[in-house]
Amino acid sequence: MRTLFIECNMGASGDMLMGALYELLSDSQKESFLKTMNNLFPNQILLQASPAEKCGIWGTKMNVVILGQEEPLTEDMISNHSLEHTHREDHVNFGHLHISYPEMLTRIDKLLISNTVKEHAKAVYTIIGNAESLAHNTDISQIHFHEVGTLDALIDVAGCCLLIELLHPEQIIGSPVHVGTGSVRCAHGILPVPAPATAEILKDIPIYAGSIEGELCTPTGAALLKHFVSQFIPMPPISVERTGYGMGTKDFPSANCVRVFLGTLSALPVLANRQLPDFFSPGAPRFPSQEETRPDFYTEQFHSLDQILELSCNLDDMTPEAVSYAVTLLREAGALEVYTTPVYMKKNRPGTLLTVLCNIQEESRFSRLILTHTATRGIRIHPCYRRTLDAQFRKISTVYGEITVKISTGYGISKFKPEYDDVAAAARQCKVPFQTVYETALEICRKKL
């Protein structure tokens, strides 16, 4: 699966994310991207991609020049490491300092970009608007983006959305977000880090403060992550094709950059046009060749892994009936697998380990179901990988009637399993042992399928 991984070890901001994603483009794509961006507001803004260095690492610093001049900066105006204009107090905004949420959506709709990019940009601003409205205890329609409504911030948002469209990853994942510590100066005064709107956006996202003084994650950066990233986990095994670095402006003991990786989620090498050996096929046993005895021969045949999540929690204060209800509900909700394991807990109390397997994008839904329908207060989330055979169902005719059979195939392997309900019904109706019907169906599968 083509995957974009965003490393947020130094937080995230709009311009840093844009710089990192920009580095993943080919040379021709970079030229086209800058041309598109600079045509959004001709004669009003100029977006420049400049080489920059932090702690010996070179990357791209995205600079927005307004009316032929980059905005003048003072120490009081620099409220975050990236100089994203989210918290500056003196925006240049072509005649007015404030723009309402509906006006911002109208402005986005007029941009010369695809409808898909527009919808993503509007969704990002909706996340920011909702967070600002909660922070200021007002309705989103009353929010005026005096901090995130200027053209330079809009360029950051639209640029990141356009870059995502150009890179078209199948999934986007990110690391837990470093938010920094201390306080930040903004239009409302001095606020704690993360600022209230940023903290609101980062709900349900794993964050940590660290030891670096300053605002490392801005509202715009947080909103972009919230909108695009499906899961925040440590970096999984990825076959990396390209790496990008988006640089900030301020200097810290750690390299002030966002790093991104574009590649394929795959823990094993890919070998094209290779088949499993014949002795894996039913009825064709033989001795393996010398090549096939290499320890890594079979693992090289497998070329794709599915990434899933394992959600688990310990339960020691629920009745067996209540646990059974939760398991049934989770299974009916579409979990890939649900099972329980007897465990012994504190003071040797007997308990139950509940385990749920689900797709990455379903984590929030299943976590909510577990927290709602069990007594647990917390859930452990572990990324894991699985390899599966393709499955199909067919009905076969036997002397005991029609039996549904699950057929699992792939990698030169074939497996057959008669379905329990059909076998049990046939055994009951024909008054024969369950195993007799099961073995009969299995034999027919081996001969005919």
Buried (B, 14 or more C-beta within 10 A) or exposed (E): BEBBBBBBBBBBBBBBBBBBBBBBBEEEBBEEBBEBBBEBBEEEBBBEBEEBEBEEEEBBBBBBBBEEEBBEEEEEBBBBBBBBBBBBBEBBBEEEBBBBBEBBBEBBEEBEBEEEBBEBBBBBBBBBBBBBBBBBEEEBEEBBBBBBBBBBBBBBBBBBBBBBEBBEBEBBBBBBBBBBBEBBBBBBEEBEBBBBBBBBBBEEBBBEEBEBEBBBBBBBBBBBBBBBBBBBBEBBBBBEEBBBBBBBBEEBEBBBBBBBBBBBBBBBEEEEEEEBBEEBEEEEEEEBEEEEEEEEBBEEBBBEBBBBBBBBBBBBEBEEEBBEBBBEBBBEBEBBEBEBEEEEEEEEEEBBBBBBBBBBEBBEBBBEBBBEBBBBEEBEBEBEBEEEEEEEEEEBEBEBEEBBBBBBBBBEEBEBBBBEEBBEBBBEEBEBEEEBBBEBBBEBBEEEE
